[in-house]
Amino acid sequence: MGFDPWDAAFVADPYPAYRELREQGRAMWCEATGQWLVPHYADVSALLRDRRLGRTYLHRFTHEEFGREAPPPEHEPFEVLNGNGLLDLEDPAHARVRRLVAKAFTPRTVERLVPAVRRLAGELVGQLLADGGGDLLTVVAEPLPVAVIAELLGVPEADRGMLRPWSADICGMYELRPDEETARRAVRASVEFSAYLRGLIAERRARPGEDLISGLIAAHDEDGRLSEQEMISTCVLLLNAGHEATVNTTVNGWWALFRNPGQLDALRADPNPEKLSTAVDELMRYDTPLQLFERWVLDDIRIGDTEIPRGAEVALLFGSANRDPARFADPDTLDLVRADNAHVSFGAGIHYCLGAPLARRELEASFGALLADSVPPLRLAEEPRWRDGYVIRGLERLLVTF
């Protein structure tokens, strides 16, 4: 089986295909996706830091100059929302926005949230326990990051139910070759979410609080302040990136633990904070939720013997890089005490995940609550299925009992 992001069997287990790709070379052309596939850790890690590649090319070229078609006009709400977020900005705009966002989204902000994160995780696990089990995805994995981001942004509790559907619809556009229905849903969610945040920003301008939106409004330096659109795009990115990574790491991680009962037993016997932190990193390496990260080639590059011209697109295969035996000893083995674990799941370079510290805290709280002495051991209730979608890869559901 080769690299086929639309094949259910490949999505369920892409790792044999990655092994074949690594054996074939350092950069392979994929006709189906129109990209150069980069499967080796050393290349992925280096290219994430290489400024000859970019998440966008519009800071240097027009669509025509770059040999690409402009997105359809009807996609504009999504393109504006996405294009003003840190994930798709390049310097100098990226440096300016990240510097201002960092003034509001500080390590102190994250640490201030930790008690609430632990309390929420405990309450959600308590509900799962009271029900005698259920879908770990919908009862624990999804509600926790949504509630945390909502708390961070100051979204009233009555409005929080809208966040998850908006996030899911927008993230559909990050898959390879999204269809028109996916695009319509993403555009609609972009319009609705942006309008909601615009209202929330107006409220915080009138009555500032302790939330992140108030902090983003107040953040300034010699280059000025964030525009309203930059604040909106930042808030949406924090929800989308934080939500998708945390949810899928939780369920993919538990599925990995159920398939490795010896590792699960050892973690359950001693789930101290340091051990949990190390285990979370290994679960992110072993089955990363973000399998592929795209970059545009802004200037000609060479990968091994392969010349890749400006205007091409490369697909950095995170899932393959994290299983590369040239970097990780026995990479196909889940080893929850693996110490040397420089996985690429949070990215690298200027686009290293801004929310990584918060994601780690959420995951440690979630796994910690489920492994607590007061909670009976979890058991798998049925074999899970992978949902459609490869770039952001996760299970449809994960039914468990105690």
MIGURO-93413 format. One record per residue (C-alpha): residue number from 1; x, y, z. Coordinates in steps of 0.02 Angstrom, whole numbers, always signed. Example, Ala and Ser with C-alpha at 12.3 -4.5 7.8 and 13.67 -1.06 7.14 Angstrom:
! MIGURO-93413
<1; <+615; -225; +390>>;
<2; <+684; -53; +357>>;
END
This chain:
! MIGURO-93413
<1; <+0; +0; +0>>;
<2; <+72; +169; -51>>;
<3; <+40; +348; +2>>;
<4; <-148; +375; -24>>;
<5; <-227; +505; +92>>;
<6; <-403; +461; +31>>;
<7; <-389; +274; +67>>;
<8; <-467; +219; +231>>;
<9; <-339; +81; +258>>;
<10; <-196; +204; +235>>;
<11; <-275; +330; +356>>;
<12; <-298; +190; +485>>;
<13; <-113; +146; +477>>;
<14; <-2; +258; +369>>;
<15; <+160; +201; +450>>;
<16; <+205; +55; +332>>;
<17; <+186; +175; +185>>;
<18; <+297; +303; +272>>;
<19; <+430; +169; +293>>;
<20; <+425; +136; +106>>;
<21; <+438; +322; +68>>;
<22; <+591; +343; +180>>;
<23; <+673; +197; +89>>;
<24; <+635; +275; -81>>;
<25; <+725; +439; -49>>;
<26; <+719; +610; +29>>;
<27; <+590; +696; -83>>;
<28; <+462; +607; -195>>;
<29; <+338; +687; -313>>;
<30; <+156; +640; -277>>;
<31; <+47; +664; -430>>;
<32; <-115; +640; -333>>;
<33; <-83; +786; -214>>;
<34; <+31; +891; -326>>;
<35; <+163; +900; -190>>;
<36; <+339; +843; -151>>;
<37; <+330; +722; -4>>;
<38; <+468; +742; +126>>;
<39; <+470; +592; +246>>;
<40; <+637; +603; +341>>;
<41; <+653; +683; +512>>;
<42; <+813; +779; +473>>;
<43; <+737; +857; +317>>;
<44; <+569; +896; +397>>;
<45; <+653; +976; +548>>;
<46; <+771; +1080; +438>>;
<47; <+637; +1136; +316>>;
<48; <+523; +1195; +457>>;
<49; <+660; +1321; +496>>;
<50; <+708; +1362; +314>>;
<51; <+652; +1537; +263>>;
<52; <+656; +1487; +79>>;
<53; <+491; +1403; +117>>;
<54; <+333; +1487; +180>>;
<55; <+157; +1453; +236>>;
<56; <+105; +1586; +111>>;
<57; <+188; +1669; -38>>;
<58; <+81; +1825; -44>>;
<59; <+206; +1927; +57>>;
<60; <+324; +1913; -92>>;
<61; <+223; +1868; -247>>;
<62; <+51; +1886; -324>>;
<63; <-42; +1727; -369>>;
<64; <+2; +1756; -551>>;
<65; <+187; +1785; -517>>;
<66; <+192; +1624; -417>>;
<67; <+103; +1525; -552>>;
<68; <-49; +1487; -445>>;
<69; <-234; +1521; -462>>;
<70; <-315; +1640; -340>>;
<71; <-447; +1562; -226>>;
<72; <-627; +1585; -287>>;
<73; <-702; +1753; -231>>;
<74; <-836; +1663; -130>>;
<75; <-698; +1591; -18>>;
<76; <-643; +1765; +36>>;
<77; <-712; +1760; +216>>;
<78; <-611; +1602; +251>>;
<79; <-456; +1668; +161>>;
<80; <-459; +1832; +258>>;
<81; <-484; +1742; +424>>;
<82; <-349; +1614; +389>>;
<83; <-227; +1734; +306>>;
<84; <-219; +1851; +456>>;
<85; <-181; +1714; +582>>;
<86; <-7; +1670; +644>>;
<87; <-10; +1501; +560>>;
<88; <-13; +1576; +384>>;
<89; <+77; +1741; +410>>;
<90; <+260; +1763; +362>>;
<91; <+384; +1894; +419>>;
<92; <+384; +2039; +445>>;
<93; <+196; +2029; +482>>;
<94; <+216; +1864; +577>>;
<95; <+350; +1933; +692>>;
<96; <+246; +2088; +732>>;
<97; <+85; +1992; +769>>;
<98; <+171; +1855; +868>>;
<99; <+264; +1983; +973>>;
<100; <+100; +2072; +1016>>;
<101; <+4; +1911; +1048>>;
<102; <+145; +1851; +1163>>;
<103; <+118; +2006; +1270>>;
<104; <-57; +1944; +1311>>;
<105; <-36; +1755; +1298>>;
<106; <+105; +1738; +1424>>;
<107; <+170; +1588; +1524>>;
<108; <+87; +1671; +1675>>;
<109; <-80; +1668; +1581>>;
<110; <-61; +1481; +1551>>;
<111; <-12; +1444; +1731>>;
<112; <-159; +1546; +1794>>;
<113; <-273; +1428; +1696>>;
<114; <-199; +1268; +1767>>;
<115; <-315; +1252; +1919>>;
<116; <-467; +1276; +1806>>;
<117; <-399; +1150; +1681>>;
<118; <-376; +1019; +1817>>;
<119; <-547; +1055; +1891>>;
<120; <-632; +1040; +1720>>;
<121; <-539; +878; +1681>>;
<122; <-592; +805; +1848>>;
<123; <-774; +854; +1821>>;
<124; <-779; +779; +1646>>;
<125; <-701; +616; +1704>>;
<126; <-823; +616; +1849>>;
<127; <-967; +625; +1725>>;
<128; <-894; +481; +1624>>;
<129; <-878; +380; +1784>>;
<130; <-1056; +421; +1839>>;
<131; <-1119; +360; +1670>>;
<132; <-1022; +199; +1687>>;
<133; <-924; +239; +1530>>;
<134; <-964; +311; +1359>>;
<135; <-878; +400; +1216>>;
<136; <-713; +468; +1279>>;
<137; <-709; +586; +1129>>;
<138; <-871; +677; +1163>>;
<139; <-876; +665; +1354>>;
<140; <-696; +711; +1397>>;
<141; <-580; +745; +1249>>;
<142; <-686; +875; +1157>>;
<143; <-765; +974; +1300>>;
<144; <-601; +1006; +1393>>;
<145; <-503; +1110; +1266>>;
<146; <-659; +1202; +1208>>;
<147; <-700; +1250; +1387>>;
<148; <-520; +1302; +1421>>;
<149; <-508; +1412; +1265>>;
<150; <-679; +1485; +1303>>;
<151; <-621; +1524; +1480>>;
<152; <-462; +1601; +1408>>;
<153; <-556; +1711; +1285>>;
<154; <-695; +1755; +1407>>;
<155; <-835; +1674; +1303>>;
<156; <-994; +1666; +1408>>;
<157; <-1046; +1489; +1454>>;
<158; <-1210; +1504; +1359>>;
<159; <-1116; +1534; +1195>>;
<160; <-986; +1397; +1208>>;
<161; <-1087; +1266; +1115>>;
<162; <-1058; +1362; +953>>;
<163; <-868; +1351; +960>>;
<164; <-843; +1166; +922>>;
<165; <-950; +1162; +762>>;
<166; <-867; +1322; +698>>;
<167; <-695; +1248; +731>>;
<168; <-735; +1083; +645>>;
<169; <-806; +1169; +490>>;
<170; <-658; +1288; +471>>;
<171; <-530; +1148; +496>>;
<172; <-608; +1050; +354>>;
<173; <-516; +1167; +236>>;
<174; <-347; +1105; +297>>;
<175; <-374; +934; +218>>;
<176; <-304; +894; +47>>;
<177; <-419; +946; -96>>;
<178; <-573; +997; +7>>;
<179; <-734; +989; -94>>;
<180; <-854; +1132; -121>>;
<181; <-973; +1080; +18>>;
<182; <-827; +1082; +140>>;
<183; <-780; +1254; +76>>;
<184; <-958; +1319; +95>>;
<185; <-965; +1260; +275>>;
<186; <-795; +1338; +312>>;
<187; <-847; +1505; +236>>;
<188; <-1010; +1507; +334>>;
<189; <-919; +1465; +496>>;
<190; <-788; +1599; +459>>;
<191; <-924; +1731; +436>>;
<192; <-1020; +1680; +593>>;
<193; <-869; +1657; +706>>;
<194; <-792; +1822; +649>>;
<195; <-955; +1916; +680>>;
<196; <-970; +1838; +853>>;
<197; <-791; +1885; +900>>;
<198; <-814; +2061; +831>>;
<199; <-956; +2084; +955>>;
<200; <-853; +2010; +1097>>;
<201; <-707; +2125; +1056>>;
<202; <-824; +2276; +1059>>;
<203; <-887; +2224; +1231>>;
<204; <-709; +2206; +1298>>;
<205; <-660; +2376; +1229>>;
<206; <-802; +2451; +1331>>;
<207; <-774; +2341; +1484>>;
<208; <-600; +2261; +1491>>;
<209; <-578; +2105; +1596>>;
<210; <-444; +1978; +1640>>;
<211; <-471; +1875; +1482>>;
<212; <-357; +1856; +1331>>;
<213; <-463; +1966; +1217>>;
<214; <-442; +2111; +1339>>;
<215; <-256; +2074; +1339>>;
<216; <-248; +2074; +1149>>;
<217; <-339; +2242; +1143>>;
<218; <-216; +2317; +1267>>;
<219; <-58; +2243; +1188>>;
<220; <+50; +2372; +1099>>;
<221; <+230; +2414; +1058>>;
<222; <+324; +2538; +950>>;
<223; <+243; +2463; +794>>;
<224; <+67; +2492; +859>>;
<225; <-73; +2374; +904>>;
<226; <-160; +2223; +831>>;
<227; <-296; +2260; +704>>;
<228; <-469; +2194; +740>>;
<229; <-448; +2063; +603>>;
<230; <-282; +2005; +677>>;
<231; <-366; +1985; +847>>;
<232; <-510; +1887; +771>>;
<233; <-391; +1774; +673>>;
<234; <-284; +1746; +829>>;
<235; <-435; +1693; +933>>;
<236; <-498; +1574; +798>>;
<237; <-325; +1497; +776>>;
<238; <-307; +1469; +964>>;
<239; <-472; +1374; +963>>;
<240; <-441; +1276; +803>>;
<241; <-260; +1227; +832>>;
<242; <-280; +1198; +1019>>;
<243; <-441; +1102; +1000>>;
<244; <-393; +986; +858>>;
<245; <-221; +943; +928>>;
<246; <-282; +911; +1106>>;
<247; <-438; +812; +1060>>;
<248; <-349; +697; +939>>;
<249; <-196; +673; +1049>>;
<250; <-314; +619; +1188>>;
<251; <-412; +489; +1091>>;
<252; <-268; +431; +979>>;
<253; <-163; +419; +1137>>;
<254; <-288; +312; +1230>>;
<255; <-310; +199; +1079>>;
<256; <-120; +177; +1078>>;
<257; <-121; +138; +1265>>;
<258; <-258; +7; +1244>>;
<259; <-151; -77; +1111>>;
<260; <+0; -72; +1227>>;
<261; <-69; -134; +1393>>;
<262; <+101; -156; +1473>>;
<263; <+140; +28; +1446>>;
<264; <-33; +77; +1510>>;
<265; <-12; -28; +1668>>;
<266; <+158; +50; +1704>>;
<267; <+88; +226; +1683>>;
<268; <-64; +187; +1790>>;
<269; <+48; +119; +1928>>;
<270; <+140; +285; +1942>>;
<271; <+57; +432; +1852>>;
<272; <+164; +567; +1934>>;
<273; <+172; +737; +1845>>;
<274; <+347; +713; +1773>>;
<275; <+305; +540; +1707>>;
<276; <+141; +604; +1634>>;
<277; <+231; +744; +1544>>;
<278; <+355; +621; +1467>>;
<279; <+213; +503; +1420>>;
<280; <+114; +642; +1334>>;
<281; <+265; +685; +1226>>;
<282; <+284; +502; +1176>>;
<283; <+100; +486; +1133>>;
<284; <+115; +640; +1023>>;
<285; <+267; +567; +937>>;
<286; <+195; +393; +917>>;
<287; <+33; +444; +832>>;
<288; <+33; +631; +799>>;
<289; <-136; +712; +762>>;
<290; <-58; +824; +627>>;
<291; <+11; +707; +496>>;
<292; <+59; +831; +361>>;
<293; <+112; +1013; +357>>;
<294; <+117; +1107; +192>>;
<295; <+244; +1238; +138>>;
<296; <+269; +1338; -21>>;
<297; <+441; +1345; -102>>;
<298; <+483; +1531; -114>>;
<299; <+659; +1505; -183>>;
<300; <+731; +1352; -270>>;
<301; <+789; +1220; -146>>;
<302; <+881; +1055; -156>>;
<303; <+836; +904; -50>>;
<304; <+966; +769; -74>>;
<305; <+981; +746; -263>>;
<306; <+812; +826; -298>>;
<307; <+796; +1005; -360>>;
<308; <+629; +1082; -310>>;
<309; <+586; +1245; -398>>;
<310; <+504; +1402; -334>>;
<311; <+316; +1387; -346>>;
<312; <+310; +1205; -293>>;
<313; <+229; +1141; -134>>;
<314; <+309; +1022; -11>>;
<315; <+218; +909; +110>>;
<316; <+317; +887; +270>>;
<317; <+261; +718; +336>>;
<318; <+259; +740; +525>>;
<319; <+194; +564; +554>>;
<320; <+339; +491; +456>>;
<321; <+470; +606; +535>>;
<322; <+413; +553; +709>>;
<323; <+441; +369; +663>>;
<324; <+609; +393; +577>>;
<325; <+735; +265; +644>>;
<326; <+876; +384; +599>>;
<327; <+815; +497; +741>>;
<328; <+718; +385; +862>>;
<329; <+776; +216; +928>>;
<330; <+647; +80; +895>>;
<331; <+524; +212; +830>>;
<332; <+375; +95; +804>>;
<333; <+376; +48; +988>>;
<334; <+275; +151; +1112>>;
<335; <+396; +193; +1253>>;
<336; <+316; +307; +1382>>;
<337; <+481; +342; +1470>>;
<338; <+572; +392; +1310>>;
<339; <+681; +537; +1365>>;
<340; <+761; +599; +1203>>;
<341; <+601; +645; +1114>>;
<342; <+618; +795; +1000>>;
<343; <+460; +756; +901>>;
<344; <+398; +882; +772>>;
<345; <+214; +875; +820>>;
<346; <+215; +1057; +879>>;
<347; <+313; +1114; +726>>;
<348; <+476; +1213; +734>>;
<349; <+549; +1380; +684>>;
<350; <+444; +1538; +683>>;
<351; <+284; +1435; +668>>;
<352; <+316; +1330; +823>>;
<353; <+147; +1310; +907>>;
<354; <+111; +1461; +1018>>;
<355; <-14; +1358; +1119>>;
<356; <+102; +1210; +1152>>;
<357; <+121; +1248; +1340>>;
<358; <-68; +1256; +1362>>;
<359; <-96; +1098; +1258>>;
<360; <+28; +1005; +1367>>;
<361; <-60; +1062; +1526>>;
<362; <-229; +1007; +1457>>;
<363; <-163; +836; +1406>>;
<364; <-75; +808; +1572>>;
<365; <-236; +855; +1664>>;
<366; <-344; +743; +1555>>;
<367; <-233; +589; +1563>>;
<368; <-198; +622; +1747>>;
<369; <-383; +629; +1791>>;
<370; <-419; +466; +1697>>;
<371; <-271; +378; +1780>>;
<372; <-308; +438; +1957>>;
<373; <-318; +308; +2097>>;
<374; <-501; +353; +2126>>;
<375; <-547; +305; +1947>>;
<376; <-562; +120; +1902>>;
<377; <-457; +63; +1753>>;
<378; <-529; +108; +1583>>;
<379; <-571; -32; +1462>>;
<380; <-603; -23; +1276>>;
<381; <-787; -59; +1235>>;
<382; <-772; -77; +1046>>;
<383; <-641; -66; +910>>;
<384; <-637; +116; +852>>;
<385; <-641; +178; +672>>;
<386; <-542; +322; +598>>;
<387; <-645; +466; +533>>;
<388; <-624; +535; +358>>;
<389; <-477; +653; +345>>;
<390; <-291; +625; +345>>;
<391; <-203; +791; +378>>;
<392; <-289; +808; +547>>;
<393; <-309; +625; +592>>;
<394; <-421; +559; +729>>;
<395; <-550; +430; +781>>;
<396; <-738; +443; +751>>;
<397; <-767; +395; +933>>;
<398; <-685; +294; +1072>>;
<399; <-810; +196; +1177>>;
<400; <-745; +145; +1348>>;
<401; <-806; +63; +1508>>;
<402; <-730; +47; +1681>>;
END
